[in-house]
Amino acid sequence: MLELFFWLCALVIIYTYLGYGLVLYLLVRLKRRKITKVSPPIKVEDLPEITLMVAAYNEVNYVDLKMENSLSLNYPAEKLHFIWVTDGSDDGTPELLQQKYPGVKVLHQAERQGKIAAINRAVSYVTTPYIVFSDANTQLSIDSILRIAALFKDPTVGCVSGEKRIITEDKAAAASAGEGIYWKYESTLKRWDAELYSAVGAAGELFAVRTELFNPVETDTLLDDFVISLRIAMKGYRIEYDPEAYAAEWASESIKEELKRKIRIAAGGIQSIIRLYPLLNIFKYGILSFQYISHRVLRWTITPLLLPIVLIVNILLANDSYFYTILLLLQGVFYLCGLIGQQLEHRKLKIKLFFVPYYFLFMNYAVFLGFFRYLQNKQSVNWERAKRMDHNPT
C-alpha cells in the first residue's frame, strides 16, 4: 500500500509538470492531421475600433515609454483609442498624461481601491467593441493589436491572450534566468492549449476581450486577468493565444522581488479555484475542464503538497530496497542542485544545471506561502509591483 501511494503521488507530480505537456502535444498532433487551420487575411478597412486600456498606479517613470510604444503600433490611428485609469496615483502620472497626450482619456480618482476596481470603473467608458488590456511597464510588439484583431474575426473567440516575454541580461541570476525559462515553457503550453481548444487564462500584460462579454469582477480579486478570461470561456467562447502578439518586460530584479509576485499569484490561484469551482465539472465543460485542471488546478493545489510527501515516503521505502534507495538518491541530487542554485543566485552566477531545479523548488515554495497567506486573508488586493531590472527607466 505504501508503494502504491508513492507511485500515485509521483505520477501526479510527473503528469503535472511534464506529462500534461506530452499529452497535450500528442492531442494537438492528432488534431493537426484532421484540421488545417488557415486564417483569412484581414483588410485595413475591415479592422475594428479597439481601446487600449492601461490601469496604472504611480507609473510616471513609464508613461513616456509606454505611450511612445503605443503610438508606434501598426494599427490605424483613427481606430485605436487609449484609456488610462490612474486611481490613487499621487506621483504625477495623470497630470503627465493630460499635459503631453491629449488624445488619451485619463480616468482618475484620489482613492486607490485596487486594479480590478479601476478596470471595472473604466470599462463603462469604453465605446469600442474590443478592449485590449496592458500594463504600463510593458512594451508591445508592433503588430500585436493587428494580430489580436485578426483573431477576433472568429465569432467563437471571446478573449485573446498575448504572450508575456521576459527580458534577461546575459549574466542573469537564477531569479531572472529561471523566470525566463519558465515563461518559455508556459508559452508553449498556452500555444498548444489554444490549438487543442482554448488557452487556460490570459496574461495580464496583454490580453483582449469582446467588450460585450466583460462582466465586473469582485473588487478583491487577485488574478483579475485569469478570472476575466476564464469566465468568458465558461460562457462557451474560446480564449485564443498568439505568441507573436507579445508584451515584453524585464525580469525581476532579485529572487526576493520574484517571490513577492509568486506568493501573490499562488494566493490568487487558490482564490480563483474557489470562485471558478463550476469549471471543475468536466461533464459540463468537457475539454476546457480537462485543460484547466491539468494546467492550473494541480499546480496550485495538490502537486506542491505531494513533493515533500513523496520524499518522506521514499525515505521509508528505501530502508529495504536498492531500487527505492536509488530513487531517493536521485531526489537528493535534485534538491542538492536546487540548494546550490540558491547559493549561486546570491552570487549572480548563471548555470542552468542548478538554477532550473532551484526555480522549480522556489515556485512550489511560493505556492505554500501563498496558500497560507490566502487562508490568513493577508494578501492585499493592491498590487505591490516587484522591482524589475529596469525599475528606474530614464
MIVO-232546 format. One line per field, with one value per residue (C-alpha): residue in three letters; x, y, z; residue number from 1. Coordinates in Angstrom, 2 decimals. Each point is the difference from the previous one (the first is absolute). Layout:
residues N
tortor c(ALA ...) $
px c(X ...) $
py c(Y ...) $
pz c(Z ...) $
doba c(NUM ...) $
***
This chain:
residues 394
tortor c(MET LEU GLU LEU PHE PHE TRP LEU CYS ALA LEU VAL ILE ILE TYR THR TYR LEU GLY TYR GLY LEU VAL LEU TYR LEU LEU VAL ARG LEU LYS ARG ARG LYS ILE THR LYS VAL SER PRO PRO ILE LYS VAL GLU ASP LEU PRO GLU ILE THR LEU MET VAL ALA ALA TYR ASN GLU VAL ASN TYR VAL ASP LEU LYS MET GLU ASN SER LEU SER LEU ASN TYR PRO ALA GLU LYS LEU HIS PHE ILE TRP VAL THR ASP GLY SER ASP ASP GLY THR PRO GLU LEU LEU GLN GLN LYS TYR PRO GLY VAL LYS VAL LEU HIS GLN ALA GLU ARG GLN GLY LYS ILE ALA ALA ILE ASN ARG ALA VAL SER TYR VAL THR THR PRO TYR ILE VAL PHE SER ASP ALA ASN THR GLN LEU SER ILE ASP SER ILE LEU ARG ILE ALA ALA LEU PHE LYS ASP PRO THR VAL GLY CYS VAL SER GLY GLU LYS ARG ILE ILE THR GLU ASP LYS ALA ALA ALA ALA SER ALA GLY GLU GLY ILE TYR TRP LYS TYR GLU SER THR LEU LYS ARG TRP ASP ALA GLU LEU TYR SER ALA VAL GLY ALA ALA GLY GLU LEU PHE ALA VAL ARG THR GLU LEU PHE ASN PRO VAL GLU THR ASP THR LEU LEU ASP ASP PHE VAL ILE SER LEU ARG ILE ALA MET LYS GLY TYR ARG ILE GLU TYR ASP PRO GLU ALA TYR ALA ALA GLU TRP ALA SER GLU SER ILE LYS GLU GLU LEU LYS ARG LYS ILE ARG ILE ALA ALA GLY GLY ILE GLN SER ILE ILE ARG LEU TYR PRO LEU LEU ASN ILE PHE LYS TYR GLY ILE LEU SER PHE GLN TYR ILE SER HIS ARG VAL LEU ARG TRP THR ILE THR PRO LEU LEU LEU PRO ILE VAL LEU ILE VAL ASN ILE LEU LEU ALA ASN ASP SER TYR PHE TYR THR ILE LEU LEU LEU LEU GLN GLY VAL PHE TYR LEU CYS GLY LEU ILE GLY GLN GLN LEU GLU HIS ARG LYS LEU LYS ILE LYS LEU PHE PHE VAL PRO TYR TYR PHE LEU PHE MET ASN TYR ALA VAL PHE LEU GLY PHE PHE ARG TYR LEU GLN ASN LYS GLN SER VAL ASN TRP GLU ARG ALA LYS ARG MET ASP HIS ASN PRO THR) $
px c(0.00 2.87 1.57 -3.33 -0.43 3.54 -0.56 -3.39 1.52 3.05 -2.17 -2.08 3.20 1.39 -3.32 -0.35 3.38 0.87 -2.75 -2.69 2.32 0.65 -3.70 -0.86 2.62 -1.29 -3.62 0.99 1.91 -3.08 -2.16 2.41 -0.47 -3.74 -0.21 2.14 -0.69 0.49 -0.55 -1.49 1.80 -1.60 -0.44 0.88 -3.48 -1.49 2.06 -2.18 0.39 1.88 0.70 3.41 -0.52 2.77 -0.73 2.91 0.98 2.94 1.55 1.30 3.42 -1.62 -2.56 2.19 1.42 -3.45 -1.61 2.86 -0.42 -3.82 0.03 2.46 -2.16 -0.94 -3.70 -2.06 0.29 -3.65 -1.09 2.21 -1.19 1.84 -1.30 2.23 -1.61 2.33 -1.98 2.01 3.07 1.66 3.33 -1.19 -1.07 -3.45 1.34 2.77 -2.45 -2.41 2.76 1.94 -2.57 -3.31 -1.29 -0.04 -3.10 1.30 -2.27 1.17 -1.29 1.95 -0.99 1.96 -2.26 2.11 0.53 -3.20 -2.15 1.67 -0.62 -3.63 -0.50 1.88 -1.75 -3.25 1.77 0.96 -1.91 1.89 -0.94 3.36 2.25 3.71 1.41 3.68 2.38 1.86 3.44 -0.29 0.88 -2.31 1.14 -0.70 -2.66 -1.57 -3.33 -0.26 0.48 -2.49 -2.62 0.48 -0.71 -3.29 -1.23 -0.93 -3.36 0.79 2.94 -0.96 3.45 3.49 3.13 3.33 3.31 2.01 3.70 2.69 3.05 3.12 3.60 2.73 1.22 -3.43 -0.32 -2.16 -3.02 -0.08 1.43 -2.41 -2.91 0.92 0.16 -3.26 -1.83 1.37 -1.40 -3.27 -0.30 0.40 -2.75 -2.28 0.56 -0.88 -2.98 -1.42 0.62 -1.75 -2.99 0.63 2.81 -0.49 0.03 1.66 3.15 -0.83 2.87 -1.95 -3.45 -3.19 -3.71 -3.22 -1.39 -3.48 1.32 1.74 -1.77 1.19 2.21 0.01 2.21 2.09 1.03 3.75 0.38 -2.40 1.33 -0.43 -3.54 -1.16 1.24 -1.23 -3.45 -0.25 1.10 -2.69 -2.56 0.97 2.59 3.63 3.13 2.36 3.74 2.53 3.68 0.85 -2.28 2.24 0.75 3.62 1.13 3.20 0.41 -0.22 2.98 0.62 -1.43 -1.47 -1.97 -1.07 -1.21 -2.43 -1.58 -0.16 -1.59 -2.66 -0.65 -0.23 -2.45 -1.96 0.05 -1.70 -2.54 -0.66 -0.53 -2.60 -1.78 0.14 -1.05 -2.69 2.83 1.12 -3.07 1.49 -3.43 -1.21 3.10 1.72 3.41 0.21 -0.26 2.63 2.38 -0.79 0.52 3.16 1.65 -1.07 -1.85 2.59 2.84 -1.74 -1.38 0.95 3.33 2.18 -1.25 1.01 3.67 0.95 -2.36 1.76 3.36 -1.13 -1.62 3.09 2.13 -2.25 0.12 3.77 0.64 -0.20 0.19 2.94 -2.42 -1.62 3.43 1.05 -3.19 0.71 3.53 -1.38 -2.39 2.86 2.09 -2.91 -0.47 3.75 0.10 -2.76 1.97 3.11 -2.14 -1.12 3.59 0.96 -2.98 1.45 3.23 -1.82 1.39 -1.91 0.31 -3.14 0.72 -0.62 -2.37 -2.69 -0.55 0.41 -2.74 -2.26 0.33 -0.27 -3.34 -1.45 1.24 -1.85 -3.19 0.21 0.48 -2.79 -2.39 0.54 -0.15 -3.37 -1.31 1.13 -1.58 3.24 0.42 -0.96 -1.90 2.30 2.86 3.48 2.05 3.14 3.14 1.20 3.46 -1.02 -1.87 1.32 -0.30 1.32) $
py c(0.00 2.37 -0.72 0.57 3.29 1.03 -0.66 1.66 3.14 -0.18 -0.42 3.06 2.05 -1.29 0.55 3.54 1.27 -2.23 -2.49 2.54 1.72 -3.34 -0.95 3.45 -0.22 -3.39 1.20 3.06 -2.12 -2.19 3.07 1.44 -3.11 0.55 3.80 2.49 3.44 2.89 3.56 2.20 3.30 3.02 3.20 3.36 1.36 -2.97 0.55 0.76 2.86 -1.09 1.57 -0.52 0.25 0.41 -0.15 1.83 0.87 2.41 -0.84 3.48 -1.45 -2.25 2.34 1.31 -3.44 -1.56 2.74 0.10 -3.75 0.24 2.78 -1.95 -3.13 -1.19 0.80 2.80 2.99 0.96 -3.46 -0.33 1.77 0.39 -0.07 0.26 -0.46 1.34 -0.34 0.82 1.23 2.94 0.12 2.12 -2.86 1.42 3.55 -1.08 -1.91 2.95 2.48 -1.98 -2.35 1.80 -2.97 -2.20 -0.23 0.20 -1.30 0.88 0.01 0.65 -3.22 -3.16 -3.06 -2.45 -0.82 -1.89 2.70 2.49 -2.25 -0.58 3.77 0.70 -2.58 2.00 2.76 -2.33 0.55 -2.46 -3.67 -1.24 0.87 -0.76 0.02 0.66 1.05 3.31 -1.58 -2.31 0.58 -1.49 -1.55 2.30 -2.26 -1.17 1.88 -0.92 -3.69 0.10 1.66 -2.71 -2.76 1.63 -0.61 -3.44 0.47 -2.85 1.98 2.09 0.77 0.19 -0.39 1.34 -1.40 1.25 0.13 0.45 2.06 -1.23 1.07 -2.36 -0.41 -0.27 -1.51 -3.02 2.23 1.47 -2.96 -2.42 2.34 0.21 -3.79 -0.42 2.42 -1.64 -3.32 1.65 1.67 -3.34 -1.53 2.98 -0.29 -3.70 0.61 2.55 -2.27 -2.92 2.05 3.06 1.63 -0.30 3.61 3.12 1.95 3.28 1.71 -0.30 -1.43 1.07 -0.68 0.71 2.97 -1.49 -3.08 1.87 -0.27 1.89 -2.17 -0.06 2.88 -2.21 -2.23 -0.62 -1.50 2.17 -1.02 -3.69 0.36 2.37 -2.27 -3.29 1.36 0.92 -3.55 -1.37 1.80 -2.24 2.20 -0.93 1.75 0.33 0.44 1.64 -0.13 2.67 2.47 0.45 2.28 0.18 0.92 -0.35 -2.88 0.51 1.82 -2.74 -3.25 1.94 2.19 -3.02 -1.69 2.89 -0.66 -3.75 0.14 2.38 -2.19 -3.10 1.69 1.21 -3.50 -1.47 2.83 -0.54 -3.74 0.66 2.63 -2.06 -3.24 -0.81 -0.39 -3.14 -1.74 -1.84 -1.35 3.56 1.69 -3.00 0.66 3.46 -1.61 -2.57 2.78 2.16 -2.79 -1.30 3.34 2.07 -1.75 -2.72 2.53 2.25 -2.66 -3.67 -0.34 2.35 -1.85 -3.33 0.95 -0.31 -2.96 -1.94 0.76 -1.24 -3.16 -0.67 0.11 -2.60 -2.27 0.29 -1.90 -3.41 0.67 0.88 1.30 2.50 0.90 1.00 2.04 1.68 0.84 1.53 2.11 1.01 1.07 2.07 1.81 0.45 1.63 2.31 0.89 0.70 2.11 2.06 0.69 0.87 2.36 2.13 0.23 0.83 -3.08 -1.63 -3.79 -1.64 -3.36 1.65 2.90 -2.09 -2.32 3.03 1.97 -3.06 -0.45 3.73 0.12 -2.82 1.61 3.15 -2.05 -1.10 3.59 1.23 -2.65 0.99 3.69 -0.53 -1.98 2.81 2.58 2.00 0.49 3.57 0.61 2.96 -1.20 0.62 -0.01 -2.10 1.95 -0.79 0.27 3.27 1.27 3.53 0.70 3.27) $
pz c(0.00 0.78 -3.40 -1.74 1.81 -0.96 -3.70 -0.08 1.51 -2.29 -3.09 0.91 0.32 -3.29 -1.78 1.34 -1.15 -2.95 -0.81 -0.80 -2.46 -1.73 -0.08 -1.30 -2.74 -1.15 -0.07 -1.98 -2.52 -0.48 -0.50 -2.58 -2.14 -0.13 -0.15 -1.85 1.41 -2.41 1.18 -2.73 -0.62 1.61 -1.99 1.56 -0.66 1.88 3.14 3.04 2.41 3.10 3.38 1.57 3.75 2.56 3.74 1.62 3.52 0.40 -3.37 -0.91 -0.93 -2.60 -1.55 -2.83 -0.85 -0.04 -2.06 -2.47 -0.47 -0.19 -2.61 -2.17 -0.23 -3.46 0.15 -1.57 2.36 -0.44 1.13 3.07 3.16 3.29 3.56 3.05 3.40 2.69 3.23 3.09 -1.90 1.74 -1.88 -2.94 -2.29 -0.93 -0.32 -2.37 -2.18 -0.18 -0.84 -2.62 -1.52 -0.66 -2.00 3.10 2.18 3.57 2.73 3.47 3.53 3.16 1.77 -0.81 0.04 -1.98 -3.66 -0.66 1.60 -2.33 -3.01 0.95 0.12 -3.21 -2.19 0.24 -1.99 -2.87 -3.24 -2.22 -0.54 1.31 2.93 0.20 3.53 0.59 2.78 0.11 0.29 -3.02 -3.63 -2.63 -3.27 -2.94 -1.58 3.27 -0.31 -3.68 0.76 2.86 -2.22 -2.63 2.53 0.98 -3.57 1.35 1.79 2.42 1.43 3.01 1.35 -1.47 2.08 -1.10 1.14 2.92 -0.83 2.61 -0.82 1.76 -0.01 -1.19 3.57 1.53 3.45 0.74 0.61 -3.48 -1.90 1.66 -0.61 -3.68 -0.43 1.90 -2.28 -3.14 1.19 1.03 -3.39 -1.74 2.13 -0.66 -3.74 0.06 2.33 -2.43 -2.97 1.68 1.17 2.19 1.92 3.77 1.10 -1.40 0.74 1.73 -1.82 -3.26 -0.57 -1.73 0.37 -1.82 1.92 0.10 1.80 2.81 3.35 3.09 2.20 3.81 1.16 2.28 -2.92 -0.06 -3.49 -1.97 -3.42 0.81 1.34 -2.76 -2.78 1.44 0.77 -3.67 -0.89 2.33 -2.16 -2.90 -1.67 -0.59 1.22 -2.95 0.37 -2.29 1.03 -2.58 1.76 2.98 2.90 1.09 3.49 1.96 2.39 3.74 1.48 2.56 1.26 2.94 -2.39 -2.04 3.20 0.58 -3.39 0.40 3.44 -1.25 -3.05 2.19 2.38 -3.01 -1.46 3.06 -0.03 -3.72 0.38 2.68 -2.09 -3.18 1.71 -2.64 -2.51 1.87 -1.43 -2.97 -0.97 -0.63 -1.39 -1.57 -1.50 1.59 3.45 -0.95 -1.05 3.02 2.54 -1.67 -0.67 3.00 2.82 0.62 0.06 2.49 2.35 0.22 -1.77 2.13 3.10 -1.53 -0.42 3.70 0.41 -2.77 1.59 3.43 -1.38 -2.11 3.16 1.60 -3.06 -0.37 3.24 -1.67 -3.74 -2.26 -2.64 2.36 1.36 -3.53 -0.39 3.32 -1.12 -3.20 2.02 2.24 -2.99 -1.32 3.32 0.33 -3.44 1.16 3.12 -2.08 -2.32 2.98 0.96 -3.58 -0.22 2.76 -1.99 -3.26 -1.73 -2.87 -0.24 -1.43 1.62 3.38 -0.50 -1.75 3.04 2.26 -1.79 -0.05 3.77 0.52 -1.85 2.05 3.20 -1.05 -0.44 3.65 1.16 -2.25 1.26 3.64 -0.85 -1.66 2.98 2.31 -2.32 0.00 -3.76 -0.92 -3.22 -0.63 -2.15 1.38 -3.16 0.11 -0.80 -3.49 -1.49 -1.62 3.05 -0.52 -3.73 -1.41) $
doba c(1 2 3 4 5 6 7 8 9 10 11 12 13 14 15 16 17 18 19 20 21 22 23 24 25 26 27 28 29 30 31 32 33 34 35 36 37 38 39 40 41 42 43 44 45 46 47 48 49 50 51 52 53 54 55 56 57 58 59 60 61 62 63 64 65 66 67 68 69 70 71 72 73 74 75 76 77 78 79 80 81 82 83 84 85 86 87 88 89 90 91 92 93 94 95 96 97 98 99 100 101 102 103 104 105 106 107 108 109 110 111 112 113 114 115 116 117 118 119 120 121 122 123 124 125 126 127 128 129 130 131 132 133 134 135 136 137 138 139 140 141 142 143 144 145 146 147 148 149 150 151 152 153 154 155 156 157 158 159 160 161 162 163 164 165 166 167 168 169 170 171 172 173 174 175 176 177 178 179 180 181 182 183 184 185 186 187 188 189 190 191 192 193 194 195 196 197 198 199 200 201 202 203 204 205 206 207 208 209 210 211 212 213 214 215 216 217 218 219 220 221 222 223 224 225 226 227 228 229 230 231 232 233 234 235 236 237 238 239 240 241 242 243 244 245 246 247 248 249 250 251 252 253 254 255 256 257 258 259 260 261 262 263 264 265 266 267 268 269 270 271 272 273 274 275 276 277 278 279 280 281 282 283 284 285 286 287 288 289 290 291 292 293 294 295 296 297 298 299 300 301 302 303 304 305 306 307 308 309 310 311 312 313 314 315 316 317 318 319 320 321 322 323 324 325 326 327 328 329 330 331 332 333 334 335 336 337 338 339 340 341 342 343 344 345 346 347 348 349 350 351 352 353 354 355 356 357 358 359 360 361 362 363 364 365 366 367 368 369 370 371 372 373 374 375 376 377 378 379 380 381 382 383 384 385 386 387 388 389 390 391 392 393 394) $
***
